[in-house]
Amino acid sequence: MAGFRLIDLAKPFLPILPEVEIPYEKISFDDKMVYTIFTGLIYLFCQFPLAGLRKDDLPTVNDPLYFFRGIFASEPRTILEFGLLPIFSSGLILQLLAGLKVIKVNFKLKTDRELFQSLTKLFAIAQYFILANIFIFSGYYGSNLSIAQIVVLNIQLVMGGLFSCLLTEVIDKGFGLGAGAMIINTIAVSTNLVSDTLGVSQITIDSEGNNEAQGALINLIQGLRSKHRTLLGGIISAFNRDYLPNLTTTVLVISIGAFVCYLQNYRYEIAIRSTRARGTNQMYPIQLVYTGCLSVIFSYVCLFYIHIGAFILIQLIAKNNQENIICKILGHYENVNNIIAAPTFPLSLLTPPRSVVGGITQQPLSLVFYTLFMVITGVWFANKWQAISGRSARDISRDFKEQSITLLGRREQNMAKELNKVIPTAAMTGAAVLALIATFGELLGLKGKGAGIVVGVSGGFSLLEIISLDFQQNGGESNLGNILQAGMGF
Amino acid sequence: MAGEKTENNQMEKAMDAPLEFVREGNQFLSKCKKPDLKEYMKIIRAVGIGFVAVGIIGYVIKLIHIPIRYVIGQVEL
């Protein structure tokens, strides 16, 4: 073995890292569906509040990551404080590094693949641990925690992280359909959408003890006959209240989701022809959204690292003291509604505004910088990812050659070249468009829900594709498939 | 090698001339095949039903949480 390789770092941890075994026998399609949905539901069930926080010691540090919550399925002050973020980031970053040959991995060797997998998991868990301690020592969970509390919090947050790693692995290893983290994210996004629209739980909103429903639609219906508001006031408040989900955001989120659905069906069709059977020309579709929503996730991972770095400097080192030199350079956090910590200029350049009006009047530069950041990181990522994800022009032309397929009217030798004209453009254009949609939603003040629905719908879409593909291949063998077919009319 | 070179070129193009990228992207978008209304409605229905169904089950699980939250909230160290 020549030299030191990063994946060897994972070697000593191999025996102690828990791992999901690959299924022994073939799992039927119905079982896979059940595994997939239930894994997502178990994840949702794990959003327990953290135990061991003192009630009288209310934390003064607010949530600096409020606009990441909707994208990474995380809930503030629960075991899943960081959601799926470390899993996404370690997976994306390590695969990107391996693809760009920064980390040397021989994916043809089984041992190397195993090591790489363990390294990804290890990196994710390390991130959970580091993030947990950043939050603990910044005073996010209370200003003077005892040692016992710190230990208990650490155990909860890291174990929560490890458990979510294993949940995603259950789906990834073939018990479920599609990519684990993505599917769990989709389920969490859909749950949030439903509870924001139809949630019936009553939440006290003012000191007089008036209650309003969490769901925007339910709130509208209640507003028509509530005692503390007039009829018109109730309707107006249903559309513009800012302490709980309102109908305007719900409508926006749904229309963004519908638009992403439309975009998912944009495709560039290349005419192909089999060299063995004559006269059968077919179309090979190349999707516009070639790298899916991964480009948006990657942009958000980058954004997250910038924000967590700033959080360390501002909160952990400078204690959010406006006199401190760090705060003068980077800006500080301002308390909004006692829940979120909103960064000020210049950190606010990379923070989506909390409302349209506030965005235009208070942080007009964010509109430009935030959009540019999202588009540039997204496009850069899409360009790299399409080349290394196993669906590059070279991979596809090799597959075509094996199946004796050629492009209509082109010579066989030029196939990779022709495909290479289309695929990078598709990936980059798709990433730019997706980034623009997500940014559009965020700039309207959706606080993470806009990007969340983009990621959620794309994830749901990939699941739908797998389901319909499986259905075409196994044609009506599964009971669940029949029910789905009857219900949706595939 | 050839693949890498064109990729680099394209990367440079995208960096040097964002306008070029926008033009190329627009061209590509206009060449794409768009879903027709019937196809689109079918997809919207499938995705919508799936989203709402899974969301409702998920929300029920969140409702189970409310009493559990209350119990855990009592634990103090």
HADDOCK unambig.tbl for C-alpha pairs under 7 A between the chains (distance, minus, plus):
assign (segid A and resid 41 and name CA) (segid B and resid 58 and name CA) 6.18 0.50 0.50
assign (segid A and resid 44 and name CA) (segid B and resid 58 and name CA) 6.93 0.50 0.50
assign (segid A and resid 45 and name CA) (segid B and resid 61 and name CA) 6.28 0.50 0.50
assign (segid A and resid 45 and name CA) (segid B and resid 62 and name CA) 6.94 0.50 0.50
assign (segid A and resid 48 and name CA) (segid B and resid 69 and name CA) 6.76 0.50 0.50
assign (segid A and resid 49 and name CA) (segid B and resid 69 and name CA) 6.15 0.50 0.50
assign (segid A and resid 49 and name CA) (segid B and resid 72 and name CA) 6.91 0.50 0.50
assign (segid A and resid 51 and name CA) (segid B and resid 72 and name CA) 5.70 0.50 0.50
assign (segid A and resid 51 and name CA) (segid B and resid 73 and name CA) 6.55 0.50 0.50
assign (segid A and resid 51 and name CA) (segid B and resid 75 and name CA) 5.97 0.50 0.50
assign (segid A and resid 52 and name CA) (segid B and resid 75 and name CA) 5.74 0.50 0.50
assign (segid A and resid 52 and name CA) (segid B and resid 76 and name CA) 4.70 0.50 0.50
assign (segid A and resid 52 and name CA) (segid B and resid 77 and name CA) 5.23 0.50 0.50
assign (segid A and resid 53 and name CA) (segid B and resid 76 and name CA) 6.30 0.50 0.50
assign (segid A and resid 54 and name CA) (segid B and resid 76 and name CA) 6.03 0.50 0.50
assign (segid A and resid 149 and name CA) (segid B and resid 77 and name CA) 6.55 0.50 0.50
assign (segid A and resid 187 and name CA) (segid B and resid 54 and name CA) 6.52 0.50 0.50
assign (segid A and resid 187 and name CA) (segid B and resid 55 and name CA) 6.77 0.50 0.50
assign (segid A and resid 190 and name CA) (segid B and resid 51 and name CA) 5.43 0.50 0.50
assign (segid A and resid 190 and name CA) (segid B and resid 52 and name CA) 6.76 0.50 0.50
assign (segid A and resid 190 and name CA) (segid B and resid 54 and name CA) 6.71 0.50 0.50
assign (segid A and resid 190 and name CA) (segid B and resid 55 and name CA) 4.62 0.50 0.50
assign (segid A and resid 191 and name CA) (segid B and resid 54 and name CA) 6.98 0.50 0.50
assign (segid A and resid 191 and name CA) (segid B and resid 55 and name CA) 3.84 0.50 0.50
assign (segid A and resid 191 and name CA) (segid B and resid 56 and name CA) 6.55 0.50 0.50
assign (segid A and resid 191 and name CA) (segid B and resid 58 and name CA) 5.18 0.50 0.50
assign (segid A and resid 191 and name CA) (segid B and resid 59 and name CA) 5.61 0.50 0.50
assign (segid A and resid 194 and name CA) (segid B and resid 52 and name CA) 6.69 0.50 0.50
assign (segid A and resid 194 and name CA) (segid B and resid 55 and name CA) 5.41 0.50 0.50
assign (segid A and resid 194 and name CA) (segid B and resid 56 and name CA) 6.27 0.50 0.50
assign (segid A and resid 194 and name CA) (segid B and resid 59 and name CA) 6.93 0.50 0.50
assign (segid A and resid 195 and name CA) (segid B and resid 59 and name CA) 6.09 0.50 0.50
assign (segid A and resid 258 and name CA) (segid B and resid 44 and name CA) 6.91 0.50 0.50
assign (segid A and resid 261 and name CA) (segid B and resid 44 and name CA) 6.91 0.50 0.50
assign (segid A and resid 262 and name CA) (segid B and resid 40 and name CA) 6.72 0.50 0.50
assign (segid A and resid 265 and name CA) (segid B and resid 34 and name CA) 6.49 0.50 0.50
assign (segid A and resid 265 and name CA) (segid B and resid 35 and name CA) 5.84 0.50 0.50
assign (segid A and resid 266 and name CA) (segid B and resid 32 and name CA) 5.96 0.50 0.50
assign (segid A and resid 266 and name CA) (segid B and resid 33 and name CA) 5.74 0.50 0.50
assign (segid A and resid 266 and name CA) (segid B and resid 34 and name CA) 4.99 0.50 0.50
assign (segid A and resid 266 and name CA) (segid B and resid 35 and name CA) 6.69 0.50 0.50
assign (segid A and resid 267 and name CA) (segid B and resid 32 and name CA) 5.18 0.50 0.50
assign (segid A and resid 267 and name CA) (segid B and resid 33 and name CA) 5.27 0.50 0.50
assign (segid A and resid 267 and name CA) (segid B and resid 34 and name CA) 6.85 0.50 0.50
assign (segid A and resid 268 and name CA) (segid B and resid 31 and name CA) 6.80 0.50 0.50
assign (segid A and resid 268 and name CA) (segid B and resid 32 and name CA) 4.59 0.50 0.50
assign (segid A and resid 268 and name CA) (segid B and resid 33 and name CA) 5.92 0.50 0.50
assign (segid A and resid 425 and name CA) (segid B and resid 25 and name CA) 6.84 0.50 0.50
assign (segid A and resid 429 and name CA) (segid B and resid 25 and name CA) 5.25 0.50 0.50
assign (segid A and resid 460 and name CA) (segid B and resid 47 and name CA) 6.94 0.50 0.50
assign (segid A and resid 488 and name CA) (segid B and resid 45 and name CA) 6.93 0.50 0.50
assign (segid A and resid 488 and name CA) (segid B and resid 46 and name CA) 5.64 0.50 0.50
